[in-house]
Amino acid sequence: MTPTSRFRKDRARLTAVALTAGALVLSACSGGGGGGGGGGKSQGPGEDKTTSANYSIGTKADSAGPAPEVPGAKKGGTVGVLQRDAFNHLDPGQIYYIDVLTNQLLYNRTLTAYKFDDKGRGKVVGDLATDAGTASDGGKTWTFTLKDGLKFEDGSPITSQDVRWGIERLYASYQSDGPLYIPQWLSGDGNDFRKALPDGPYDGKHLPSSVLDTPNDKTIVFHFRQPHADAPFATAMPNVAPVKAEKDTKQKYDNAPFSSGPYKVGDYKVGKSLTLVRNEHWDPRTDPIRHQYADRFDISFGHQYADSTRRFLADQGSDKTTLSFSNAVAPEMTEKVLNQADTKGRRLLEVQPYVDYISFNTDRLKDVRVRKALAYAIPNGQILQQNGGATAGVIATNFLSPAMDGYRPTDPFDKKAKPAGDPEKAKALLKEAGKLGQEIVYAYANTDVQQKVSVVVTQALERAGFTVQKKEVDSNTWRTAIADVKNKFDIYRTSWGADWPVSSTVVPPLYDGRQIADGAQNYGHLDNARVNADIDRINAIPDVKQAAPEWQKLADRVLTDDVPGVPVFYNRQFSLWGSGLGGVKYHPVYGSVDPTGVFVK
């Protein structure tokens, strides 16, 4: 990742929803898994699931279709889907959140994709491509070859020029809500990339072949400005997908994207419902991850968590064949779900890549001993309890989520042993610094959850020898308030989720001093030249597996030496569905229910 590739204000997947809502399970996109499976094999509440996600790059054989059959699967029937929020986009170029990421799996195919075994271990494989790509020129050039037999919903062949069109349209100004890694890697940081193709491909212009080349119908070549070992992960993002030029209606494409997957849009009532029906031109022999068991998916919006949970618990009529991509079990109904025996085989509880933090403003809190005292004092366990307890998350011990490849469960502030904090250790550090009674301006959003959290945090800090000045902030302006570099707060809740399970999508945006700007995500304002240099060094490592432990070491060093904040808990997804469905599993990158193998029993 380039140092400025995250300068997209607060559109980052986690931040855009998590910081505002204070919800325990969120509707922004997340990865996840922590090495776990799905389909009823999830661990129970309170169990500590903190093992590395264990991702690898698949082979050409791994990329071949068809996808392995789901045991007991049948064809036919309708799968109902209950969602709280209406989808903000169907256009793959604009997709960045958990619900729409999950939905697009059914109609949109990308150059690469994630394939999981029954234990939740993931491989990056070719989806449209024959494999996960071939690197050359030290990782700056990546070449992909398309499979034979790929077709759009009208039966026309999918070519490399269609993939190129899908990428080049991202340069148009209206394409503002999706991830921008690939165009930025090709053409410039921030919004500078748009200068290379200001109107996208719509006026007949294209990127030069020295940047993006399609020498024939089967080959597409990316010439990045810098090496990117994690390119196979970036090409699994939803906007690295084919778009047929004649069907590209720009903004209106949101209402009728042209399918390359097993389903296509049948009927769409914006804000109300969406029906996906079979795409008869999808060839399962080309697809290593998707099935086409159900006849259709009927998706409806406006279902609050309590509503969907109640219906899944009752398990009556058509609700027996209904699920939700991202609605969580309502917190107030958690115990009822866990105690109802028939839910055991139709629920999952999985760690997501969302991490909740308390960030420390290093511009205001300049003494690292004060920041360390805060880190020891923060009551992780009590904060988690206010957010919903064991089904809401797992106590975090370091900056990286278990969803990150190469994660190790380091615990420098002894959070597992002392989840209520260590006020004695904190007070000793304050005395050493001569700062006993140090005033802390603590900002928090005025949501019900964060108001309750503010009570336990304030009490813990006061026990540790701090004086706390509480600042309640309107949740509608919360994101802007804490992302203001000149904010007048000392500590505040922040949150983050990775775009893919490599820590290049975590450490640079959060701790690179060159990314300090209003709206950016270096919330602690850490600017350490050694950290910045190490970020560049690790980004240049040509193998993500070799880079993974280096990211962990750097994240741990930042936590112990610089202390720009403290991790609080790793979020979890707790899902329930109807008893008439089979093949329901967890998607460890998106942090949601995976619909690609779902069938009606």
Buried (B, 14 or more C-beta within 10 A) or exposed (E): BBBBBBBBBBBBBBBBBBBBBBBBBBBBBBBBBBBBBBBEBBBEBEEBBBBBBBBBBBEEEBBBBBBEEBEEBEEEBBBBBBBBBBBBBBBBBBBBBBBBBBBBBBBBBBBBBBBBEEEBBBBBBBBBBBBBBBBEEEBBBBBBBBBEEBBBBEEBEBBBBBBBBBBBBBBBEBBBBBBBBBBBBBBBBBBEBBEBBEBBBBEEBBBEEEBBBBEEEBBBBBBBBEBBBBBBBBBBBBBBBBBBBEBBEEEEBBEBBBBBBBBBBEEBEEEEBBBBBBBEBBBEEBBBBBBBBBBBBBBBBEBEBBBBBBBBBEBEEEBBBBBBBBBBBBBEBBEBBBEBEEBEEBBBBBBBBBBBBBBBBBBBBEBBBBBBBBBBBBBBBBBBBBBBBBBBBBBBBBBBBBBBBBBBBBBBBEBBEBBBBBBBBBBBBBEEBEBBEBEBBBBBBBBEBBBBBBEBBBBBBBBBBBEBEBBBBEBEEBBBBBBEBEBEBBBBBBBBBBBBBBBBBBBBBBBBBBBBBEBBBBBBBBBBEEBBEBBBEBBBBEEBBEBBBBBBBBBBBBBBEBBBBBBBBBBBBBBBBBBBBBBBBBBBBBBBBBBBBBBBB
